[in-house]
């Protein structure tokens, strides 16, 4: 985990993702996906939906429910709590993984600071993958527990 509680995956050069290999590298940099084989990462890539958000668009809204996880592939996003910017996210960073587990309200808003492209995984696509790969569920649980412990110790942690 990195500053302000957002998560950094694989380092990306900043230009638009052109290849499947680059997307696979970014997915492999996500802590709860990092132990998956190349074949299984390919299955994860198959359930992602590339989504483009124009500059200024609200990707998620604090207090509202969410349906999925976003991995930034291009552009920048700002994370806001109570209207205050608490982090800037870049390619390889992600948010919304808690929505893969429950329907609880988002604890922050995320806005496209520039034109922004994310790979989105919805919970209804993620659940069948977890059923066929129970180790993935365990990795996600471990990741969420780390976030909970950091929240309890008072670190400024982004929980979407």
trRosetta pair geometry for C-beta under 8 A, 3 or more apart (Angstrom, degrees):
i j d omega theta_ij theta_ji phi_ij phi_ji
1 5 6.4 -15 -176 -136 120 44
1 6 8.0 148 -160 80 78 25
1 7 6.0 -58 -117 -101 65 75
1 146 6.8 -177 -28 137 129 122
1 147 7.4 147 -91 -90 145 72
1 150 6.7 -74 85 -60 167 164
1 157 7.8 -13 -179 -125 145 100
2 5 7.9 -130 73 -41 51 4
2 6 6.4 -33 67 75 96 69
2 7 6.8 135 18 -124 92 26
2 8 4.8 48 -16 -9 140 112
2 93 8.0 -81 43 -113 132 113
3 6 7.6 -4 83 36 57 84
3 87 7.3 163 112 -117 83 104
4 79 7.3 150 147 63 129 134
4 86 5.5 155 -156 147 120 84
4 87 3.7 166 122 -82 149 111
4 156 5.7 -39 -126 111 52 110
4 157 7.8 136 163 -115 37 25
4 158 5.9 40 143 -31 81 109
5 87 7.2 -116 55 -53 73 149
5 147 7.2 83 -159 -138 106 92
5 150 6.8 159 -110 120 100 140
5 155 6.7 140 -70 126 100 105
5 156 6.2 -128 -17 117 111 59
5 157 3.4 132 -104 -146 142 50
5 158 3.8 170 94 14 111 69
5 159 7.1 -51 154 -42 145 61
6 79 6.6 -176 -70 -16 123 151
6 87 4.9 155 -21 159 125 157
6 89 5.3 -140 -172 -93 157 100
6 93 5.3 30 148 -172 117 125
6 94 7.7 162 -176 60 86 39
6 95 6.5 -43 -133 -74 96 97
6 158 5.1 18 -66 35 68 145
7 30 7.4 62 131 -134 134 68
7 31 6.9 -99 -161 -4 133 109
7 93 5.9 147 80 -151 53 71
7 94 5.3 -31 71 51 112 83
7 95 7.6 166 27 -70 96 53
8 11 7.9 16 171 -78 110 64
8 29 7.5 -63 139 158 57 121
8 92 5.8 27 -166 121 66 107
8 93 5.3 -34 -99 -89 52 85
9 26 5.5 75 112 -165 138 63
9 27 7.7 -8 -171 -90 150 7
9 28 7.8 122 -177 78 110 46
9 29 2.9 108 174 107 82 112
9 30 5.0 -23 -104 -63 123 56
9 71 6.8 9 -4 -148 155 109
9 92 4.1 -144 65 -176 83 74
9 93 6.5 -169 8 -78 82 27
9 94 6.3 56 -30 -16 118 108
10 25 4.7 -146 128 148 172 86
10 26 5.1 -123 47 -101 113 41
10 28 6.3 48 -45 74 129 83
10 29 3.1 -147 -28 -48 72 141
10 92 5.1 -130 70 -129 51 115
11 29 7.9 169 -9 -112 42 155
11 92 6.0 -23 -104 -69 20 169
12 17 7.6 -52 -152 -77 134 96
12 22 7.2 82 -128 -173 104 106
12 25 7.9 141 -88 100 86 115
12 26 6.3 11 -67 -87 123 108
12 73 7.4 -173 -136 -155 169 48
12 90 7.7 -163 56 138 105 93
12 91 3.7 -80 66 123 139 125
12 92 4.7 -177 -6 -41 103 106
14 74 7.8 89 -179 -132 39 69
14 90 7.6 -35 -105 -177 83 115
14 91 6.2 -172 -100 19 41 136
15 18 7.8 -11 119 -22 108 102
15 74 7.4 -28 142 -119 27 109
16 73 7.7 49 -156 130 54 97
16 74 4.7 12 -112 -102 60 153
16 117 7.0 65 -135 17 87 149
17 22 4.7 -167 -144 102 96 129
17 23 5.7 93 171 -63 147 82
17 26 7.5 -63 -96 -13 143 141
17 73 4.5 -57 -8 175 133 117
17 74 6.1 -133 -5 -44 81 106
17 91 7.9 159 -49 -142 102 130
17 117 7.3 -138 23 100 102 138
18 22 6.8 71 47 17 57 142
19 22 4.8 102 64 3 86 98
19 23 7.2 -149 101 0 52 85
20 23 5.7 -58 -154 39 37 112
20 24 6.2 40 149 -23 69 105
20 45 7.0 78 -159 174 91 156
21 24 5.5 -53 -147 35 32 114
21 25 6.5 35 153 -22 64 103
22 25 5.6 -50 -150 32 33 114
22 26 6.6 33 152 -17 64 102
22 73 7.9 98 125 -154 106 104
23 26 5.7 -53 -151 36 34 111
23 27 6.4 33 152 -17 66 105
23 45 5.9 100 122 -127 119 119
23 48 7.7 -162 178 67 127 154
23 73 6.6 -13 -106 -116 82 131
23 119 6.5 114 -153 -68 108 146
24 27 5.7 -54 -147 39 32 111
24 28 6.2 34 153 -20 65 109
24 38 7.1 32 -175 -146 136 80
24 41 5.4 89 -151 133 89 127
24 42 7.0 -8 -109 -79 118 64
24 45 6.1 -43 -86 -60 75 141
25 28 5.6 -56 -146 38 30 113
25 29 6.7 33 152 -24 61 105
26 29 5.7 -56 -155 29 33 114
26 30 7.6 44 147 -31 61 91
26 71 5.9 131 143 157 116 129
26 73 6.2 -142 9 -104 177 80
26 91 7.2 -82 -112 174 130 87
26 92 5.6 -130 -131 -104 92 63
26 119 7.4 137 101 11 130 136
27 30 5.9 -41 -165 8 42 114
27 33 5.5 -77 166 125 78 153
27 41 5.4 140 105 -161 127 103
27 44 5.6 153 -172 101 142 130
27 45 6.1 -113 -27 -70 161 86
27 48 7.8 -121 -87 -44 126 146
27 71 6.7 49 -89 163 63 178
27 119 7.3 -58 -74 85 98 158
28 33 6.5 -116 -110 115 29 101
28 34 5.9 79 180 -122 59 57
28 36 7.5 -128 -111 59 73 92
28 41 5.8 -10 -71 -117 87 150
29 34 6.9 27 -136 -93 13 98
29 92 5.8 -26 96 -157 154 96
30 33 4.2 43 75 29 106 111
30 34 6.5 -158 78 -47 47 78
30 71 6.5 -76 -68 -101 126 127
30 94 6.0 20 -110 0 107 155
31 34 5.6 -34 -143 -9 28 122
31 139 7.1 -171 134 172 74 103
31 143 5.1 142 98 -103 123 119
32 97 7.1 128 22 -156 140 144
32 136 6.8 79 160 -165 94 67
32 139 4.1 141 -147 126 70 101
32 140 4.4 66 -154 -81 149 59
32 142 7.4 161 -101 60 91 89
32 143 4.5 -74 -58 -18 108 146
33 36 5.4 -40 -174 7 67 123
33 41 6.7 96 168 -109 111 88
33 44 6.1 59 -138 -107 131 174
33 136 7.4 20 -102 -133 59 99
33 139 7.4 155 -52 115 26 146
34 139 7.7 -170 39 -164 78 143
35 135 7.0 -94 97 142 128 124
35 139 6.3 -162 27 -87 119 145
36 40 4.0 -121 -174 94 107 120
36 41 4.9 140 104 -57 119 76
36 44 6.8 84 105 -18 170 131
36 133 7.3 18 -112 -171 107 153
36 136 6.9 28 -76 -88 112 101
37 40 4.7 92 51 10 78 100
37 41 6.9 -137 95 -4 40 86
38 41 5.6 -51 -144 37 32 113
38 42 6.4 41 151 -26 62 102
39 42 5.6 -52 -158 28 30 117
39 43 7.0 32 144 -19 61 99
40 43 5.3 -44 -155 28 42 115
40 44 6.8 45 146 -18 66 97
40 133 6.2 102 -148 -98 132 150
41 44 5.4 -48 -152 34 40 114
41 45 6.4 44 147 -21 67 101
42 45 5.5 -48 -149 34 34 115
42 46 6.5 43 148 -26 62 101
43 46 5.5 -48 -153 28 34 118
43 47 7.1 20 154 -11 62 102
43 129 6.4 154 132 -126 114 110
44 47 6.2 -65 -157 38 35 101
44 48 6.9 42 147 -34 66 101
44 121 7.2 -31 -169 -99 86 137
44 129 6.7 88 -93 -155 70 155
45 48 5.6 -48 -152 16 38 117
45 119 7.7 -54 -131 -159 64 145
47 121 6.0 57 112 -130 102 90
47 122 7.9 -118 162 38 101 75
47 125 4.1 158 -174 163 118 124
47 126 7.0 153 128 -72 147 51
47 129 6.4 -105 -3 -49 159 134
48 71 7.7 -48 -131 35 137 116
48 119 4.1 -6 -174 -177 138 103
48 120 6.3 132 -161 60 73 39
48 121 5.5 -50 -99 -72 72 79
49 119 7.3 138 61 -161 34 55
49 120 4.8 -32 61 61 89 98
49 121 7.9 156 15 -80 77 34
49 122 7.5 25 8 -21 122 99
50 73 7.3 -44 -128 28 97 149
50 117 6.2 -5 -170 -173 95 105
50 118 7.5 162 -150 86 50 37
50 119 5.9 -33 -91 -99 60 64
50 120 7.7 158 -99 12 10 82
51 70 7.7 -75 54 -123 124 103
51 117 7.0 158 80 -153 43 57
51 118 5.3 -19 61 63 95 84
51 119 7.7 143 15 -110 81 17
51 120 5.0 30 -4 -14 128 123
52 115 6.9 -7 -170 -178 97 96
52 116 7.2 149 -158 82 50 50
52 117 5.3 -22 -100 -99 70 79
53 57 4.2 -141 -177 72 94 135
53 59 5.4 -42 -99 -84 165 95
53 75 7.8 -160 63 92 90 161
53 77 8.0 44 74 -95 141 109
53 112 4.1 -171 117 -60 113 139
53 115 7.3 165 85 -161 54 50
53 116 4.4 -15 61 65 102 102
53 117 7.6 -177 20 -79 72 31
53 118 7.1 21 -4 3 113 104
54 57 5.0 101 58 -30 67 118
54 112 6.4 141 93 85 28 154
54 115 5.8 -29 -134 -111 45 79
55 112 5.5 -132 -118 118 29 107
55 113 7.1 -27 -140 130 81 22
55 114 5.3 -33 -99 -156 102 27
55 115 5.3 -52 -43 -54 83 55
55 116 7.6 124 -83 -14 49 85
56 111 6.8 -22 -158 179 28 110
56 112 6.3 -28 29 72 23 92
57 111 6.9 168 86 -155 38 68
57 112 4.6 29 49 17 84 123
57 116 7.5 -133 54 37 108 113
58 61 5.7 41 158 -73 131 87
58 109 6.2 -46 -149 -170 105 112
58 110 7.5 117 -165 78 58 50
58 111 5.4 -38 -103 -101 57 81
58 112 8.0 -116 -64 4 16 79
59 70 6.6 11 167 -62 136 171
59 77 6.4 -26 3 -136 144 136
59 110 4.4 -44 62 96 113 101
59 111 6.6 -178 6 -100 85 22
59 112 6.2 110 -43 -44 104 81
59 116 7.1 -65 -67 93 130 146
59 118 7.3 80 -143 -4 139 148
60 64 7.3 -157 -176 70 73 105
60 66 5.6 6 -137 -101 126 122
60 70 7.8 -149 -27 -6 120 137
60 95 7.5 -142 24 120 141 122
60 96 6.4 168 -48 -86 158 116
60 106 5.0 167 155 -110 118 167
60 108 7.7 62 96 93 111 66
60 109 6.2 -168 96 -143 65 48
60 110 4.8 41 39 31 92 98
60 160 6.3 78 94 -165 155 122
61 64 4.4 41 79 18 103 126
61 106 6.4 129 82 54 40 135
61 109 5.3 3 -131 -111 39 97
62 80 7.1 -94 -33 96 128 82
62 81 6.6 131 -104 -124 145 51
62 82 7.5 -138 145 -53 170 41
62 105 7.7 50 174 158 46 103
62 106 5.5 -112 -112 101 33 96
62 107 6.6 -2 -137 162 86 19
62 108 5.4 -33 -89 -154 99 13
62 109 4.4 -68 -21 -41 90 82
63 105 5.0 -19 -161 -176 29 132
63 106 6.7 -34 19 61 25 75
64 105 6.1 113 51 -141 7 85
64 106 5.9 0 62 20 62 105
65 99 7.7 116 174 -126 67 108
65 103 5.1 -7 -143 -180 124 79
65 104 7.1 161 -118 100 74 16
65 105 6.1 -67 -72 -96 50 51
65 106 7.3 132 -146 -21 8 81
66 96 5.7 -130 156 -143 149 104
66 98 7.8 78 64 81 128 84
66 99 3.7 -80 101 -99 106 143
66 103 7.9 179 52 -147 50 47
66 106 5.1 81 -35 -63 121 104
66 160 7.0 35 -11 154 167 92
67 99 5.9 44 81 165 3 126
67 122 5.3 -9 143 -141 102 89
67 123 5.9 -118 -173 9 63 99
67 124 7.7 -20 -174 -4 107 93
68 96 6.0 35 111 143 46 132
68 99 5.5 -61 -9 105 9 126
68 100 6.8 54 -136 -75 48 72
68 120 5.2 68 119 -177 143 92
68 121 5.5 -180 -164 85 110 45
68 122 4.3 -69 -77 -102 128 44
68 123 6.0 -142 -86 -25 67 68
68 126 7.6 155 -126 -19 86 125
69 94 6.5 15 178 178 94 119
69 95 7.6 176 -154 95 60 35
69 96 4.7 174 -116 97 39 96
69 97 4.9 42 -111 -92 114 55
69 99 6.5 -172 -55 62 60 97
69 100 5.4 2 -38 -50 114 111
69 120 7.0 151 78 -154 52 52
69 121 4.6 -7 56 55 105 97
69 126 7.4 81 9 -68 120 146
70 94 6.2 174 92 -153 54 73
70 95 5.5 -7 59 61 100 77
70 96 5.0 70 9 25 84 134
70 110 7.5 -170 54 99 149 162
70 118 4.0 -12 -164 -179 100 148
70 119 7.3 143 -156 68 50 45
70 120 5.6 -18 -98 -98 71 74
71 92 7.8 -13 -175 -140 91 18
71 93 7.9 171 -151 93 57 28
71 94 4.5 -27 -102 -97 64 110
71 118 6.0 139 64 -163 40 81
71 119 4.6 -14 58 53 103 97
71 121 7.9 42 -7 -8 103 101
72 75 6.7 -119 -163 67 108 76
72 76 7.8 47 -165 -111 150 27
72 77 6.4 -142 -91 1 134 115
72 89 5.7 157 -20 137 151 108
72 90 6.4 -176 105 139 146 20
72 91 5.2 -127 119 -104 96 38
72 92 6.8 -38 74 25 90 30
72 93 5.4 8 31 62 121 72
72 94 6.7 -157 3 -83 75 51
72 116 6.7 -61 -132 -164 99 99
72 117 7.4 105 -159 80 59 54
72 118 5.5 -45 -95 -100 47 83
73 91 5.9 27 -172 -131 19 97
73 117 4.9 -55 66 103 99 101
73 118 6.5 154 7 -116 85 26
73 119 5.8 81 -37 -25 120 91
74 91 5.9 19 -84 -84 31 116
74 115 7.7 -11 119 109 103 86
74 116 7.0 168 93 -152 65 37
74 117 4.2 29 47 37 100 111
75 91 7.5 107 39 -58 40 86
75 112 6.6 -9 149 -156 141 94
75 113 7.3 161 164 61 92 76
75 114 4.5 -155 -152 82 92 99
75 115 5.3 -126 -98 95 135 51
75 116 3.6 -144 97 -102 146 54
75 117 6.0 125 6 11 115 65
76 88 5.9 -3 -175 -179 114 101
76 89 6.7 153 -160 78 60 53
76 90 5.6 -20 -106 -96 81 69
76 112 7.9 110 85 -168 51 54
76 113 4.2 -48 104 66 97 120
76 114 4.9 68 37 13 86 106
76 116 6.9 -102 57 -93 27 101
77 88 7.3 160 82 -159 43 54
77 89 4.5 -12 60 57 94 106
77 95 7.7 -111 94 10 146 138
77 110 5.2 18 166 -179 130 98
77 111 6.4 160 -161 79 78 37
77 112 5.7 -49 -105 -106 81 40
77 113 5.6 172 -118 -1 18 93
77 116 5.5 63 -67 -119 94 151
78 85 5.0 -39 179 -132 122 112
78 87 7.2 164 -156 88 55 49
78 88 5.4 -28 -102 -103 73 70
78 89 7.5 -175 -86 15 22 78
78 110 7.3 167 83 -152 38 54
78 111 5.4 -15 58 60 87 92
78 113 4.7 96 -23 -67 93 113
79 85 7.0 105 72 -155 49 62
79 86 5.4 -60 100 62 98 87
79 87 4.3 10 40 56 120 93
79 88 7.5 -149 12 -75 81 24
79 89 6.5 76 -32 -23 104 108
79 95 7.0 174 -93 -98 122 153
79 108 5.1 17 -175 155 97 140
79 109 7.3 154 -158 81 49 49
79 110 5.4 -21 -102 -100 69 76
79 158 5.6 -11 163 -125 161 137
79 160 7.7 -105 -135 -66 118 116
80 83 6.0 -4 173 -140 123 13
80 84 6.2 151 -154 69 80 31
80 85 5.4 -45 -93 -89 82 49
80 86 6.7 139 -118 5 28 84
80 108 6.3 154 74 -171 38 87
80 109 4.7 -18 63 62 97 99
80 110 7.7 175 20 -83 74 29
80 111 6.7 22 -2 -1 117 110
81 84 5.9 -28 68 60 69 87
81 86 5.3 24 9 -21 105 136
81 107 7.1 -4 -114 146 107 76
81 108 4.9 -56 -75 -111 81 89
81 109 7.7 172 -78 19 34 75
85 88 7.4 22 176 -60 119 79
86 108 7.0 -93 40 -130 129 135
86 156 6.6 -150 -168 167 118 121
86 158 6.6 161 104 -84 125 99
87 158 5.8 -59 9 -58 146 139
88 113 6.5 6 -139 -28 98 164
89 93 4.2 -143 -158 96 93 135
89 94 7.8 159 -162 -30 136 11
89 95 6.6 -85 -83 -28 165 118
89 110 7.4 -12 19 -144 137 115
90 93 5.7 80 54 7 52 119
94 97 6.8 63 129 -45 117 104
95 108 7.9 -87 -163 75 135 120
95 110 5.8 151 88 -75 158 151
95 158 6.8 -60 -119 136 108 129
95 160 4.6 56 176 17 99 152
96 99 4.9 -28 -179 20 84 120
96 100 7.8 101 135 -27 75 83
96 106 7.6 -31 -107 -113 81 110
96 110 7.8 -78 -48 1 104 148
96 160 4.8 -54 -75 109 51 127
97 100 5.5 -31 -170 8 55 117
97 101 7.9 39 145 -8 66 100
97 140 7.0 -159 172 -145 117 99
97 143 7.0 -47 130 117 155 135
97 144 7.4 -146 114 -77 113 92
97 160 7.7 93 24 68 57 95
98 101 5.9 -63 -168 37 49 107
98 102 6.7 -33 162 42 83 90
98 104 6.9 -50 141 57 118 114
98 144 6.8 112 -98 -118 80 115
98 159 6.5 46 -28 -176 149 81
98 160 6.3 175 29 88 109 53
99 102 7.3 -90 -127 67 33 50
99 103 7.7 54 -143 -109 73 34
99 104 7.9 -131 -95 53 62 71
99 106 7.6 -13 -64 -83 116 87
99 123 6.2 -119 140 -50 74 115
99 160 7.3 -42 -22 124 105 87
100 121 6.9 11 -96 106 115 108
100 123 5.1 166 -138 -102 42 84
100 126 5.0 -54 -148 95 106 167
100 140 6.8 -99 94 -152 135 146
101 123 7.5 -136 -18 -123 17 122
101 140 7.2 169 -64 146 113 129
101 144 7.2 13 -19 -77 157 158
106 109 7.1 97 118 -81 131 44
106 160 5.2 -7 -149 -163 93 72
107 158 7.8 165 88 -172 107 51
107 159 4.6 24 46 87 144 87
107 160 6.2 -132 44 -101 77 31
108 158 5.8 -40 -3 -152 158 88
108 159 7.2 132 -9 65 105 46
108 160 5.3 -72 48 -90 97 82
110 160 6.8 3 -33 -111 119 144
112 115 6.7 11 171 -132 130 19
112 116 3.9 -139 -129 4 103 125
113 116 7.3 86 35 -62 60 119
121 125 6.0 -127 -166 81 70 116
121 126 5.3 80 154 -67 110 107
122 125 4.7 86 61 11 85 102
122 126 6.7 -155 93 -9 41 92
123 126 5.3 -57 -138 40 35 114
123 127 6.2 45 163 -34 69 100
124 127 6.3 -34 -139 18 28 114
125 128 7.2 -61 -169 33 33 101
125 129 7.1 29 144 -14 64 114
126 129 5.5 -66 -159 39 40 115
126 130 6.2 39 150 -23 75 105
127 130 5.6 -53 -147 34 34 111
127 131 6.6 36 155 -22 65 102
128 131 5.5 -49 -148 32 37 115
128 132 6.6 23 157 -7 66 105
129 132 6.2 -66 -153 44 30 100
129 133 6.0 -20 162 28 69 112
129 136 6.6 -42 130 78 93 167
130 133 6.3 -80 -131 66 27 76
130 134 7.0 64 171 -104 67 39
130 136 5.2 -127 -114 86 67 114
130 137 4.7 85 -164 -62 112 97
130 140 7.7 -45 -110 9 124 142
131 134 7.5 9 -151 -70 23 74
133 136 4.3 55 112 -8 108 117
133 137 7.8 155 104 -11 67 78
134 137 5.4 -43 -161 27 53 115
134 138 6.7 53 145 -18 72 99
135 138 5.5 -50 -152 35 41 115
135 139 6.4 43 150 -20 69 103
136 139 5.7 -52 -148 36 32 111
136 140 6.4 32 152 -18 64 105
137 140 5.7 -56 -150 37 32 111
137 141 6.3 35 152 -21 66 105
138 141 5.6 -52 -149 34 33 113
138 142 6.4 34 152 -19 65 103
139 142 5.7 -51 -148 35 32 113
139 143 6.4 35 152 -20 64 106
140 143 5.5 -53 -148 36 33 114
140 144 6.3 29 155 -16 66 107
141 144 5.9 -58 -147 39 29 108
141 145 6.3 32 154 -22 65 106
142 145 5.7 -55 -147 34 30 112
142 146 6.6 34 153 -21 63 102
143 146 5.8 -52 -155 30 31 113
143 147 6.8 29 149 -16 63 105
144 147 5.5 -51 -151 36 38 114
144 148 6.3 41 149 -22 67 103
145 148 5.5 -50 -146 35 35 114
145 149 6.3 36 154 -20 66 103
146 149 5.9 -54 -149 36 30 110
146 150 6.5 29 153 -17 63 106
147 150 5.8 -57 -150 37 31 111
147 151 6.4 34 151 -21 65 105
147 157 6.1 146 -162 177 78 139
147 159 6.4 126 164 -98 125 95
148 151 5.6 -54 -150 34 32 113
148 152 6.3 29 153 -18 66 107
149 152 5.6 -56 -148 38 32 111
149 153 6.4 23 156 -14 66 108
150 153 5.9 -59 -144 40 31 105
150 155 4.5 -50 179 48 91 129
150 157 4.8 119 113 -75 112 141
151 155 7.1 -80 -81 57 27 80
151 157 4.8 -98 -78 50 74 140
151 159 6.5 16 -83 -47 135 134
